[in-house]
């Protein structure tokens, strides 16, 4: 098989094309694996004198398919790299950021493992560009606001229907907003550890003395912030001393039912040898997605474990950071508190109790003060990003 080129992540046309080529090559291999597994399951019921030769021949055919796909993919990568001068450096096609964010949410762990240039590197940004405070940009203030987006999203999506919570808090409360951009398909604990180190570097290099640090996390972003606090404390990071407030917007602290439902798909396909190969399709979802099943924040929740196993132990409880005021907003599609469906469905993705950190087991409940909780009615998970009610709570708390 041809050697893969080392392509740095970025916004070049070649990086995009090579990343897509690697995905296509991997898809061909995945389909071949699936087809071979189904074929072998059928041949397993053919008498040995006939079945064995057929099985050997079948294996050879599928091995050839994978080999040809690998060679073709490697050749395409080298050809594209040589076309770099003609294709140009920048890749600015419409919708690129949203498509890459969704792709990373679903397959981001594999993209990172394969060094695919489509994998999103973690960084702080403003206006979709790497963080920089250079003229003619205004000098930052000492009140730092970091916003962390959710699964399959990117930092630009804090802007929704003309509203951006970060820009509002900059205008109304004097914060300097910084937006985290990251690969949401990786384990939350991996991203949390990286986030902690990024925050340490951010505050160490801040152009003016830091007076205060506030983190606002939407959905998975809230879990990421909690994980970062844990790993930052372990590493003795200084940024925690500046952290005054954490705000969670629809974060699934106790997990998300949709991921638990997805975990049943592969259990059902495992029932027969003919459907068992299709379990691989159900297991395509990323590590970040499976972490949302119960809100896993630590490496110990998944290292050495089958993340798809049903009935696995619940993740280790992670308390809120000491000395930090924590706030939680839960959305519900119900129009008022009397609607049972709204309480159960929450914002359509995250139940009310999960978003508020509530759990029947006191050891697992986050015990966010009632005065620091808010329930917003008639909104779904995404509307939390531009809801006037959410904006008012942010202004009151911050």
N, C-alpha and C positions, 0 to 999 in steps of 0.2 A: 504494500500500500504506500502511496506517495506520502512524503513527510509534509505535515501541516506547516504553513507559514506562520510566523509569529506576528500577528497583526494587533496593533495596539487599539483598544477601544477608542472610539471617537466618532465624529460626524463626517468622515470622508465617504465618498461614494463607493470606493473600493472596499472599505471596511463593511459597509452595509451589504454589498453584493457578495463578498466572501462569507459573511455571516449567514446570509440567506442560502448560499450554496452548501454550507456545512449542515444547515438544518435540512435541506432537501436530501442530501446524501444520507444523513442519519434517518430520515423518514423512510427512504428506500430500504435501508437495513432493518428498520423496525418492522415494516410491513413484511419483509422476507422472513424475519424471525417469527412473526405471528402466523403467517401462512404455513411455515414449516412445522410449527407446534401443532396446528390443527391437523395437518397432513399426517404427522407422526401419531397423533392420537387415534386417527382412523386406522392407520396401518398396524397399530398395536393390537387390533382385534383380527388381523389376518393371520392365518396359520404360518408358523415360523419358516417352513421351507420356501414359501412365496414372499412372506412379509420382510424377511431379513434383506434379501437382495434389493427389494423395492425401497426399503428404508435407506440402504447405502446409496442407491442412485439418487434418491430424493435429497439426501444430505449434500451430495456433490453438487446438485443443481442449485440449491439455495446458497451454498458456499460460493459458487461462481457468481451468482447475482450480487452478493455482498462485495465480493472482490472487485467486480467490474465497477460497481457504484463507487467504491473507495478510490479506485484509480481515476475514474472520471472526475470525481470531486476534487482530488488533489491536482489534477491537470488544470481544471477550471480555476482553482485558486491562483496557481502560478501565472496563468494567462491574464487574469484580472489584475494581478499585481503589476504586470508589465504595462498594462493600459492606464496606470495611475496618472501619468502626465496628460493624457487625453481626457480622462474622466473628471479631473479637477479634484480639489481638496474637500470642498464643503458639500454636504448632502442636506438640502433643505426642503425636501418634498413635503407637501402639505400633509399634516396628520402624523408625521414621523414620530414625534414625541409620544403621542397617545398610543400608537401601534406598538412601539418598543416597550412602553410601560406595561401594556396588557400582556405582551409576549413574555416579558420578564416575570410577571406575576404568575403565569402558568408554567413556564419552563425555565425560570431564571436560575434555579440551582444547577440544572444541566448546562445551561449556557456558561455559567461561571466555571464549572468543572472542566468544560471543554475549551476554556479560554476563547470562547466565541466572541468576536468583536461586537456582537449585538448585546452582550451582557452590560448592564448599566453599572458603571463604577460609582461608589458612594462619594458624594461631594456636596458642599453647600453652594447654593446658587441664588442669584437675584435676577429677575426678568429672564430666566432660562439660561443664564450665562454663569460660568464659574465666578464665585464671589471675589470681588475686587473693589476696593474703595480708592479710586484714582480720579483725578479731575477729568471731566467736569462733574463727577458724582459728588453729592453732598457728603461731608464727613459724618461718620456714624456717631450716634450718641452712646452713652454708657449703659443704657437699658437695652439689653439684647433679647430679642424674641425669636425663637427657633420654631418653625412649623414643620411637622413631619406628616407626610401624606399616607394614604392607605394602600391596600392591596391593589395591584394592577393600575396604579395611578402614578402621576408625576407631579413635580412641584408647580408646574404651570396651571394645574387644575384646581389650585386654591382660588383662582380667578373663575368665578361662575356667575353668569348673568350680570356681569358688570360689577360684581362685589368680590372683595378679597378681605378676609378677616385680618390678615397681616397688614395690608395697606390701611385699613380702618384704624387699627391699633397704633400704627405709626402716626397717622393724622390726629387721632383723638387723645392718645395717651403718651406719645413721644417715644415709643419703642422703635428700635431699628430691626425690621424683620429680615430674617435669613431663612431660606427654604432648603430643607434637606431633600436631596434627590438620591434614590437608592433602588437596588434590585430587590423587589418584594418577594421574589420566589425563593430566596435563600432562607435558611432558618432564622427565626426572629432572634435567637440567641447570638448567632454569628453577626447579624446586622447590629444587634444591641451592643456587642463588644466593640465593633468598629465605630459605632456612633459615639460611644463613650470616649474613645481615643480622638475622634474628630472634634468633639466638643472641647477636649483638653487643649488641642492645638488651636482651635478657634479663639478661645478666650486668652490663651497665652500670646497670640499674635494680634489681638484686638488693638486698633490704633489709639484708643483712649482708655482710661481706667474704667473697668467694668463695675457698674453699680448694682446691676441685677440681671439675672438670667431667668427667663420664663420659657417653658416649652408647651406648645399646643399640638396635640396629636389627634388626627382624625383616623378612626377605625384602627387598623394595624399600627398606625403611627403612635397611638397611645401605648400599646403593648411594647413597642420598640423603645419608647422613652423609659418605661419601667425597667426593661432589661438593661438599658444603658446605665440607669442609676445603680442597679445591682453590680454590674461589672466595673463601673467607675469607682464605687466604694471599695470593691476588692483590690483595685489597682492603686487606691489612695489618691485618686485624681483631685485636683484643686477646684475644678469647675463646680463640683457639688456644693462647695461653700457659698457660691454665688447663686445657686438655684433657689428661687423663692417660691415658685408656683408651677404646678403641672395642671394642665387642663385637658381632659379627655372628651372628645366628641364622638359618640357612638362607638367606643372601643369595646370589643368583646372580651372583657376581663375573665369571664367564666366560660368562654367559648361561643361558637356559632353553630346552630343546629344544621345549617346547610352542609357544612363540612362533615358533620357526623352522619348526615344522610348519605353523602357521597361515599363514606367509608363502607356503607352496606352494599354498594354496587358490586365491588369485587368479591364480597363474601357470597353473594348470590351466584356469581359466575363460577365460583370454585366448586359448585355442587356436582358437576359432571366433567369428565375428561374432555368432552367436546367443547364446552364453554370455558373451561379453565384458562386456555390461552388468552381469552379476551379480558382476563383479569389485568393484563398488562395495560390495557387501555384505561381502565379505572385508576391505575397507579401512575398515570402520566402526570397527575397534578403535583405541583411543586411542594418542596419542604415547607415553604412559607404558608401555603394553603393548609397543609395538614396540621401545622402548629396552631391554627385557628380552631381546631376541633375542641380543645379545652383551654386555650390560651396559654400555650407553653412558652416560657421565657428563658429557660436555662439549657445549657448543653446537656446537663444530666437528664433532661426529659427525653432525649432522643439518642444520645451516643450509646451504641451497643444494643439498640432496641429496633424492632420492626415498627416503623411509624404507621404502617397500615394495619397492624394487628388489632382485632376487635377485643374489647375488654381489657386493654392495657391499663396499667396503673395511671392514675391522674398525675398531672405534673406537680412538682414541688411548689408549695405556696410561696409566693414572693411578696413580702409586705411592702407597703408604700414607704418611700424614703423618709427618714426622720427629719423633723424640722422643716418640711416642705408642705405648703398648703396645697391640697389636691382638690380638684373640682371635676365634676362629671356631668355631661349633658347626655340624656337619653332621648331619642326620637321615637315617636310612635305614629303609625298610619291611622290610628284611631282618632276620632275627633274630640273625645273627652275621656276622662278616667273611667267612665262607666262601661266602656266597650271592652269586653273580654278579649275579643280578637286582637285589638290593639295592644293589650298588655302581653299577650302571648307572642304575637308576631313582631312586636317592637317596631323598628323602622323598616321592616321587611327583610333585614339581614341579621340584625342583632337584637335579641330580646331585651326588654326593659331591665330586668334584674341583672343581666350580664353587663349591660352598659353602665349600670350604677354600681357594679362591683359587689352585688349582693349574692350570698350563697347560704344555703341551709346550715352548712358547717361553719361555725364562727371562725375557725382557723383559716378558712379560705375566703371569708368575706373581707373586703378591703376596708370596711368601716369608714367610708367617706362620710363626713358629717352631713346631716340632713340639710343644713344651711348651705352646703357646698354642692348640693345636687339640684338638677333641674330637669324636668320632663317637658319636651316640646311636642305638642299635638298636631296631627295632620301633616306630618312631614315624613319623607322616606330617608334612607341612609345618605343619599347624595345631597338632598336639600339642606342638610345640616351645614353645608359649606356656604350657603347664601341666605339662610333663614334670618329674617329680621329679629326673631325672638332669640336665636342663638347669639346674634350680634349684641343684643342688649345685655344678655348674661355675661358675655365677655367684657363688655364695658364696665359692668357693675363689679365684676371680680378683679379686673386688672386695672 
